[in-house]
Amino acid sequence: MNNLTSRANVILANSLSVLAICTGMLFISTIHLPVEPKFDFKVNDAQIRYQPDHMSGKREYLDLALLRYDLKIDMSDSFHWNVKMIFLYLVAEYTNENNAVNQVVLWDKIVMRETIPLWTSKTFELNITSSTMVTI
């Protein structure tokens, strides 16, 4: 005769096996979906100016980057039944004598499935200052 704990063990083991099989089938259904977003990125104007650093109290200058760019992204291929949101970000990478690689996030956005998958940013200006940039 089977007691209550052995019956609960059989039910739990069978349900976990079914869940594992369903998870494997879900993984197989999305692993080979082609995801190739189409984008168009164009920098219209880039300027670097030296700005005095008034916060440090020293006579240092910081770089001030003024960028104007157009960004158009088509993410219609990226959304399928398993994707609810996508985090987009634009990174500028540069080098200087202090560091081999420096990265600054210029722009980020969370795009939900309910929004339009074709996203266009109009030309706008970004003011980026950082004390980790080149100081003179």
C-alpha positions in Angstrom: 0.0 0.0 0.0 1.1 3.5 -0.8 1.0 6.1 1.9 0.4 9.8 1.5 4.0 10.9 1.2 4.9 8.4 -1.5 1.8 9.4 -3.5 2.7 13.1 -3.1 6.3 12.2 -4.3 5.0 10.5 -7.4 2.7 13.5 -8.3 5.5 16.0 -7.7 8.0 14.0 -9.8 5.6 13.6 -12.7 4.6 17.3 -12.6 8.2 18.4 -12.5 9.0 16.1 -15.5 6.2 17.6 -17.5 7.4 21.2 -16.6 10.9 20.3 -17.7 9.7 18.9 -21.0 7.6 22.0 -21.6 10.5 24.3 -20.8 12.7 22.4 -23.2 10.1 22.7 -25.9 9.8 26.5 -25.3 13.6 26.9 -25.5 13.7 25.0 -28.8 10.9 27.1 -30.2 12.8 30.4 -29.8 16.5 29.4 -30.2 16.4 29.5 -34.0 14.3 32.6 -34.5 16.2 35.1 -36.7 16.6 38.4 -34.9 18.3 41.1 -37.1 17.1 44.6 -36.3 17.5 47.1 -39.0 18.9 50.5 -38.0 20.1 53.7 -39.6 22.5 55.8 -37.5 24.0 59.1 -38.8 26.0 61.6 -36.9 25.2 65.0 -38.2 27.5 67.2 -36.1 30.1 66.4 -33.5 32.1 69.0 -31.5 34.4 68.8 -28.5 34.9 71.9 -26.4 36.9 72.4 -23.3 34.8 73.5 -20.3 36.3 74.7 -17.0 35.5 72.5 -14.0 33.9 74.8 -11.4 33.1 72.0 -8.9 36.6 70.7 -8.1 38.1 74.0 -7.1 41.2 73.3 -9.2 42.0 74.9 -12.5 41.0 71.8 -14.6 39.2 71.7 -17.9 36.8 69.0 -18.9 35.7 67.9 -22.4 32.2 68.8 -23.4 30.9 66.8 -26.3 28.1 68.2 -28.4 26.5 65.6 -30.7 23.7 65.7 -33.1 22.6 62.5 -34.6 19.6 60.7 -36.3 18.6 57.3 -35.2 16.0 55.1 -36.8 15.5 51.5 -35.6 13.1 48.8 -37.0 12.5 46.2 -34.3 9.6 44.4 -35.8 11.6 41.2 -36.2 12.8 41.3 -32.6 9.4 41.0 -30.9 7.9 37.5 -30.8 5.8 35.6 -28.3 8.6 35.4 -25.7 9.8 39.1 -25.8 7.9 41.6 -23.8 10.4 44.5 -23.7 13.8 45.4 -25.2 16.4 47.7 -23.6 18.2 49.9 -26.2 21.3 51.9 -25.5 23.9 53.9 -27.5 27.5 53.9 -26.2 30.3 56.1 -27.3 33.8 54.6 -26.9 37.0 56.6 -26.9 40.6 56.3 -25.7 42.9 58.7 -23.9 46.3 58.6 -22.2 44.9 57.5 -18.8 42.7 54.6 -20.0 42.8 52.3 -23.0 39.0 52.1 -23.3 36.4 54.6 -22.0 32.7 54.2 -22.5 29.9 56.7 -22.1 26.2 55.8 -22.5 24.7 58.5 -24.7 21.1 57.4 -24.9 18.9 54.6 -23.5 15.3 53.6 -23.9 13.0 50.7 -22.8 10.7 49.7 -25.7 7.6 47.7 -24.7 5.8 45.2 -27.0 2.7 47.4 -27.1 4.6 50.4 -28.5 5.3 50.9 -32.2 8.3 48.7 -33.2 9.6 51.3 -35.7 11.3 53.9 -33.5 12.7 57.1 -34.8 14.5 59.8 -32.9 14.6 63.3 -34.3 17.8 65.2 -34.4 18.7 66.4 -31.0 21.7 67.6 -29.0 23.4 65.8 -26.2 25.7 67.6 -23.7 28.1 65.1 -22.2 30.5 66.1 -19.5 32.5 63.7 -17.4 35.5 64.2 -15.1 36.9 60.9 -16.4 37.4 62.4 -19.8 40.7 64.1 -20.8 41.7 66.8 -18.3 44.2 69.4 -19.2 
